[in-house]
């Protein structure tokens, strides 16, 4: 199976798995216990935190280990429910379900929800976000890299625009950076966001591990034993957290070289699609080696062939890709593409190929060949 | 043997000459379905008895409630033919009802053994008086009682309260065998169920257009067949690989005829399968006017590809009533799972509403499906699905 679905999850890195196992065996204590085994585990946990913070170029104080990207997204949103009176929240309409659906829950609980659609290229305009911000806006959310189209979002500019135009209290700015980690440069400023969500399994780390970075603490909805500064109660997943630290270090260290590889694949895929009649990249304006898109994710359409059908046929030919977000591929709705104004005929035939550091040109060439032949055979 | 079920056999007794055959089929089916529960079946005129160990009670009741040909059944007490024994049994039968909050009752008696000293009316009257004395706060209501204590004086005396309905209808197989076109939607399982109640044993055919239709769509159809099997007994599911005919239709047929021609191809293959398995009819979930392919003209066109009669029990049924029936037989939740069958995927935007038999048949011949249908028929896979 040629794996081109790295945005859904990355195959585990054996070295990272080893680190997880080693940590589990070496530090059996509960980091909250007062005995020696507990103290050793606590020290290992703090070491993992420091290593992760260094890899992310963020303060260690802000690093909170959580169960994954979805929980990292949920905590700052649900924290709003601690407020006395509901205000408003502003989210882009291309957010991952972890943000988008959580925002809809808040809406049902009395919060006003304003959605900001992207431009046709799949990028959210900072001005439009700033326009949507009202005096009662408590939180703004925009992801760093869209998981379906690969569109990089001008999050730094959004942060600045929101700060500039906000009247009264400046709303918190949350950035889901799950598809950014190890894929694009994070910069040393956390995109100017107040909170960032990261996930380990997208970069070869274990599932069930993520990080919520907070510039300043929030008052979480969930309460319990006070772990992770009270932000995420529950016995810490030390082996997973240590493994995440190693995976993040490796991803960040290898970023430059891997990115060049990804750009070559992006280039080849977009070029190859031109040779397949009617195939088209999504958005239509997509070009390679352009900072508006992450080179790791390429979305394209095969008009007249349902995305779902193409995924099955490609799977039978030995290629793993998806129709869009793996989390929402069961539903008929194509929210992200719809909000970009993509024609229904194209959005229903959309496919997403996503690369990892181990993807090769040979794999991509074989993939293009399979796409062309399947499209020829099954196209309406 | 701890539990005794009294089983009422419905229409069977009405069907003079065929009665023996019907009874044999029902007994065989019952035996087959109760296999493994070490149940004992005793047949009689209009009343059968099934005895089983109390730990099998629920399973046996589920079978009695679901197989065609049973009118109703009840957990009964068998006792001696003296009034005192009847009174004790009646009290035991009533006790469970009273414990559940019942406040009013009546007694109905049938006396096949005319040597019993009291007549039916006398039994009801005397037993009623005893029950009134036995339970404080219980009253008689002959019009709308909370429960009815029934007494039947036969070879022995039988007493029961709380009869459960059966599926009624005719025993499976007594009308021969039908081949059900099972799509994965709401209608076709209901159709299969209804025809099974008319005595057909059922095999099913599904047209699988992979990769247009998913593995999950096929699994859904298999699960629907499994649900049907609760009522019908074992079902053979024939899965026809239909991708190639589908593609040929897409390429060669006028767009507005795609669905119609697809169905013509399906009927052609279904008819051949039906003949090969000795079925005497096809069964579909079609309902007049429900979708474009189900106008009278289009039904005429598609059924012209079958030699066997096409039975459509839902032809005059409103969708809401079909849904209610689907919910009752337990197929609805599976039917609405979002895996599309090929009917949905290939439906044209503006389908032809009223086929002209001669004109459309000519156009159909030109699509050149013949050898592709032969191959699909040859490569059909079979799976036997048994009730749980």
Interface residues (C-beta under 8 A of the other chain):
Chain A: X306 X308 X309 X310 X312 X313 X316 X330 X331 X332 X377 X378 X380
Chain B: X210 X211 X212 X214 X215 X247 X250 X338 X345
